[in-house]
Amino acid sequence: MKIAIVTGASSGLGRESVIQLWEHFGGMDAIWVAARRRERLEELACQVGVPLRIFALDLTERSELAGLEQALALEKPRVKFLVNAAGFGKMGPVSGQTVKEDADMVRLNCEALTAVTRMVLPYMDKNSRIIQYASSAAFLPQPDFAVYAATKAYVLSYSRALNRELKDRGICVTAVCPGPVRTEFFSIAETAGEIPFYKRLVMANPRRVAAKAVRDSIACRELSVYGVSMKAFFLLAKIVPHKLLLDAFRAIEYRGGRCPERG
């Protein structure tokens, strides 16, 4: 049985990834989808032409994650695509967030992604692909988005290292690093702070981001960065000292009407 596995499939880039895989890879027997909101997954199942196996679970709970692990052990499928798209972020200063919010970001964005990748790897063979959704926030420390950016820096580093480790097995790992994407993500992120105005100017379409991610994955690219502005940001973060960039962005925020002292 040939399958794909997509986490965070109930909305945003996870949902778009399911649609992209269905539209472009007709040889899949099923796509296994994982997210907390079962009703969203059931709605998605009615919109695609491939069977979806639904895992309505909280990836941060080890006892619930065990259900996916047991299904893999029982079915022993050939996993041709693994897409780790589950994640969330909270904006605002660290002092304005709860310990639980910060810890949950680390658990979902880092621990759950690592656990799912590790448990799926034994079922992947040559020419399989892993797509890990990081973020352009991984390129640079982000005050008022500190924990989220740090978790995505982990995803980027982990993915690039894993890509090198798996070369001999013919498995490619692509870290996807989009800028702001027009999804539900920001309605959650902005409960503790407001997205800077310059990020609103470069909001990307989730379908296009997911389509590029799949194309770059097929091409075995280690990094997928959507849009000219984010590619420029990636280069800037490599050649310009981070302190200078952080000072410049803070000045832009201030001129845009956002008070730096209030985050």
Secondary structure as GFF3:
##gff-version 3
##sequence-region A 1 263
A	DSSP	beta_strand	2	7	.	.	.	ID=ss1
A	DSSP	alpha_helix	12	24	.	.	.	ID=ss2
A	DSSP	beta_strand	30	35	.	.	.	ID=ss3
A	DSSP	alpha_helix	38	45	.	.	.	ID=ss4
A	DSSP	beta_strand	52	56	.	.	.	ID=ss5
A	DSSP	alpha_helix	62	75	.	.	.	ID=ss6
A	DSSP	beta_strand	78	84	.	.	.	ID=ss7
A	DSSP	three_ten_helix	94	96	.	.	.	ID=ss8
A	DSSP	alpha_helix	99	106	.	.	.	ID=ss9
A	DSSP	pi_helix	107	112	.	.	.	ID=ss10
A	DSSP	alpha_helix	113	120	.	.	.	ID=ss11
A	DSSP	three_ten_helix	121	123	.	.	.	ID=ss12
A	DSSP	beta_strand	129	133	.	.	.	ID=ss13
A	DSSP	three_ten_helix	136	139	.	.	.	ID=ss14
A	DSSP	alpha_helix	146	165	.	.	.	ID=ss15
A	DSSP	three_ten_helix	167	169	.	.	.	ID=ss16
A	DSSP	beta_strand	172	176	.	.	.	ID=ss17
A	DSSP	alpha_helix	185	189	.	.	.	ID=ss18
A	DSSP	alpha_helix	197	200	.	.	.	ID=ss19
A	DSSP	alpha_helix	206	218	.	.	.	ID=ss20
A	DSSP	beta_strand	223	224	.	.	.	ID=ss21
A	DSSP	alpha_helix	228	239	.	.	.	ID=ss22
A	DSSP	alpha_helix	242	255	.	.	.	ID=ss23
A	DSSP	three_ten_helix	260	262	.	.	.	ID=ss24
###
